Amino acid sequence: MTNSRQWQPPRLRLFEDAHRRATWLELLYDLVFVVAVAELAAVLAEDDNVGAFVGLFVPIWWAWAGYVFYANRFDTDDVSHRLLALPQILAVATMAASVGDIEHRSGLFAIAYAAARVLLIVAYARAGRHVPEARPLTMRYAAGFAGAAVIWLASLAVEPPTRYWFWAVAIVVDLATPLLARRYQGKLPPQTEHLPERFGLFVVIVLGEVVAAVVVGLKGHDVTPGTLLIALAGVAVAMGFWWLYFGHLDESVVLRTRLAGQVWVYSHLPLSLGLVAFGIGIEHAIAHPSSTSWAIGLPAALVFAVLGVQHLCSLDRRAAVIRLATAALTLATSALPTAAALPLILLYAAAQVAYDLLRPRPEGAA
């Protein structure tokens, strides 16, 4: 006998009183992105191709975020939801398998991304059918994502590098779709427990990549006192990033205003890029300790700057000014040799952690 609880239509999860946390399916979904981020990091580490790294990171991150946005509002974790989510995992795994040889597998990457979006479009169409009050929003999401998917598939008609221009246009359409639907999001605000947790889990994924990059760096080169100090300092800075981010994980930020909430959400894209690039910079520094620290300093400055923007979204202006000033200081430090710059960046991070621990917590902070 079929259990009716296993087959449920999508429903709004926003106003339920129950404590909302990530499901096991969502954690499984995150697992494939651990692999995808590792493959992207390898692109940057092996080829030093920043353009390819950023260009491929954006659609992979957006594929993750798209599912998160849907699940935040409509996830029932029933059989029908799983049948739409699990094939998305396979599509992302295919994307991850393509990035290492994107010149020859760009068509496969485009098909896999389009497949993931089509599955998400079907999910939104179902949600609009069963949740009438969400229909104006789901229709616009489905239309925008469908337009982007068509462009991805149309890119198959041309060869690289022209194909990549199609991708760029499609990504702009994808990223702009929620922004253009802002007026309809006010009636369906994000679930404040669930969404920050999901983005926090992705930050954990990319911080793990920093540790992985350090391990690869030490594994591939002689371990000397100098390389060991670089590795330990790199991990310590990553711990500082972790402390600064999770010490200020403000669940209410997504509800402060529609603009501030969306800025906070989208800021996780450059934050994730910066964290992964920082780890690869440490890996390069282990291999070339005497080089200048641009590969470390630029990503670290980006991370500090994004953390400052996130503080602004939470109306914590004093901390925002400190983070942004630290970003500028880190950028200036990047011209120094790694042996001099990395201890200073660690000092900047540690000083901010100490400041956060000693200052009174702002009203309304998590």
Buried (B, 14 or more C-beta within 10 A) or exposed (E): EEEEEEEBBBBBBBEEEEEBEBBEBBEEBBEBBBEBBBBBBBBBBEEEEBEBBBBBBBBBBBBBBBBBBBBBBBBBBBBBBBEBBEBBBBBBBBBBBBBBEBEEBBBBBBBBBBBBBBBBBEBBBBBBEBBEEBBBBBBBBBBBBBBBBBBBBBBBEEEBEEBBEBBEBBBEBBBEBBEEBEEBBEEBBBBBBBBBBBBBBBBEBBBBBBBBBBEBBBEEBEEEEBBEBBBEBBBBBBBBBBBBBEBBBBBEBBBBEBEBBBBBBBBBBBBBBBBBBBBBBBBBBBEEBEBBBBBBBBBBBBBBBBBBBBBBBBBBEEBBEBBBEBBEBBBEBBEBEBBEBBBBBBEBBBEBBEEBEEEEEBEEBE
